[in-house]
Amino acid sequence: MPPDSIRPAHVPTLAGELPRLPATVETLYADGTRGSAPVTWQQVTAVTVE
């Protein structure tokens, strides 16, 4: 069953530094249960964070 929502990942990062993105995100279901799911991020490069 797919989740009803996915909690946004908040990753504070200084300009010019590559973020350390989590391998999973928290999932939320209508009945109040929570889970986690693997996530694939777009590649972040040094040019992206300039």
C-alpha positions as CSV (number, residue, x, y, z in Angstrom):
1,M,0.0,0.0,0.0
2,P,1.5,3.4,-0.9
3,P,1.8,6.0,1.8
4,D,-0.6,8.9,2.1
5,S,2.3,11.3,2.5
6,I,6.1,11.5,2.7
7,R,7.7,13.7,5.3
8,P,10.0,16.2,3.5
9,A,13.7,15.8,4.2
10,H,15.3,18.9,5.6
11,V,19.1,19.0,5.0
12,P,20.7,22.3,6.0
13,T,23.8,22.8,3.9
14,L,26.2,25.7,3.6
15,A,26.7,27.3,0.2
16,G,29.4,25.5,-1.7
17,E,29.1,22.2,0.3
18,L,27.6,19.0,-0.9
19,P,24.6,17.9,1.1
20,R,24.5,14.6,2.9
21,L,21.1,13.3,1.7
22,P,19.4,10.6,3.6
23,A,19.0,7.1,2.2
24,T,15.4,6.8,3.4
25,V,12.5,9.1,4.0
26,E,9.7,8.8,6.6
27,T,6.3,7.7,5.2
28,L,3.0,8.4,6.8
29,Y,-0.3,6.4,6.5
30,A,-3.9,7.4,7.0
31,D,-4.2,5.1,10.1
32,G,-1.4,7.0,11.8
33,T,1.4,4.5,11.3
34,R,4.8,5.5,10.0
35,G,7.4,3.8,8.0
36,S,10.4,4.5,6.0
37,A,11.2,4.0,2.3
38,P,14.4,4.2,0.3
39,V,14.8,7.3,-1.8
40,T,16.9,8.0,-4.9
41,W,18.0,11.6,-5.2
42,Q,19.1,13.5,-8.3
43,Q,22.9,13.7,-8.4
44,V,24.2,16.8,-6.7
45,T,27.6,18.2,-8.0
46,A,29.9,21.0,-6.9
47,V,28.5,23.1,-9.8
48,T,24.9,22.6,-8.5
49,V,25.8,24.1,-5.1
50,E,27.8,27.1,-6.2
